[in-house]
Amino acid sequence: MSRHDIPVLTPRQHEILTLMARGLTTPEIAGELVLGRDTVRTHQQGIYRTLDVHTAPAAVAAGYRVGLLDDHAVR
């Protein structure tokens, strides 16, 4: 997947990916967004499928690589 093929995430998935990039854990993301942990995990699985990865660090790296994340959005 290249920067020219930017995958489409839902707004909630993008929000969760951004929080993952900030280093928040699943329970922290759940608390921040007032969601259940299982709901956050479901969104994370969707992110992983869309980005064709299997872990949170790989999702964050892919997010930067394809242009879904940038340093300004993560601060």
C-alpha positions in Angstrom: 0.0 0.0 0.0 1.5 3.3 -1.0 0.8 6.9 -0.1 -1.1 7.2 -3.4 -3.6 4.5 -2.3 -4.8 6.1 0.9 -7.2 3.7 2.5 -10.6 4.9 3.8 -11.3 4.6 7.5 -14.5 5.7 9.2 -14.2 8.9 11.2 -14.3 6.8 14.4 -11.6 4.5 13.2 -9.4 7.5 12.3 -10.0 9.0 15.7 -9.0 5.7 17.3 -5.9 5.3 15.1 -4.9 8.8 16.1 -5.2 8.0 19.8 -3.2 4.8 19.2 -0.5 6.9 17.6 -0.5 9.0 20.7 0.3 5.9 22.7 -3.0 5.3 24.4 -3.9 1.7 25.3 -7.3 0.2 24.4 -8.7 0.9 27.9 -7.4 4.5 27.8 -9.0 5.0 24.3 -12.3 3.5 25.7 -12.2 6.0 28.6 -11.3 8.9 26.4 -14.1 8.2 23.9 -16.6 6.9 26.5 -16.8 3.6 24.6 -16.7 0.0 25.8 -13.3 -1.8 25.4 -14.9 -4.4 23.1 -16.2 -1.6 20.9 -12.7 -0.1 20.7 -11.3 -3.5 19.9 -13.9 -4.0 17.1 -12.8 -0.6 15.6 -9.2 -1.6 15.9 -9.8 -4.9 14.1 -11.4 -2.9 11.3 -8.4 -0.6 11.2 -6.1 -3.6 11.0 -8.1 -5.2 8.2 -8.2 -1.9 6.2 -4.4 -1.4 6.6 -3.6 -5.1 6.2 -1.7 -5.3 9.5 -2.0 -7.4 12.6 -0.7 -5.1 15.5 -1.2 -1.6 16.8 2.3 -0.5 16.1 2.1 -1.8 12.6 -1.2 0.1 12.2 0.3 3.3 13.4 3.3 2.8 11.1 1.0 2.1 8.1 -1.1 5.2 9.0 2.0 7.4 8.8 3.2 5.7 5.6 0.0 6.1 3.7 -0.8 9.6 4.9 -3.6 8.9 7.4 -1.5 10.3 10.2 0.9 13.2 10.4 2.7 14.8 13.3 0.3 17.6 13.6 -2.8 15.4 13.9 -1.2 13.3 16.6 -0.2 16.1 19.0 
